[in-house]
């Protein structure tokens, strides 16, 4: 029985260690798509086709649901600064792991809902 628990602990440790490396790989892998999503939105909103982007921060978002049989969506998040044409904006970009989907949001904008 002790060997079983030792084996289980070893497998868990390996899974956690491998998971950390995978998170960093995902962040690196999606960075280009995230930057492109932010740039496309910023170039349109700022009316500045020469705007450039810089990744300010990145983070792996843990799924809300995790379990042996069920798992939530894996996402990576980037904060990207865009500047050009004497303007500067910051965008938060979320990318869903396993797809090419990235969404750029501008948290500095005040959106008014019309009724």
C-alpha positions, 0 to 999 in steps of 0.5 A: 500500500505504501508503494501505491501512495509513493507512486501516486505522489510521484505521478502527481509531482511529475504532472504538476511540474510538466503543467508549469512548463506547459503553461509557459509554452502556451503563453509563448505560443499564443503571444503573437496571436494576442499581439495581432488581435490587439493591434488590429483593434487598436489600428482601427480604433486609433485610425493609425495603421502604423501603430505598434504593440508591446506585451506588458504582461501575460498570465495563464488563467486556471480553469474554473472547473478542474477534476479527473473527469471534467475540466473548464476552458484553458485561457491565456491573458495578455496586457498589450500596450499599443502606441502610434500616431501620438496615441497610446492605449492598453488592451487586455487580450484573452486567448482560448487554448486549443483554438486560434481565438483571441479577443482584445478588450479595451478596459479604458473605454466607457461603454454606454448601453442605449435603451 
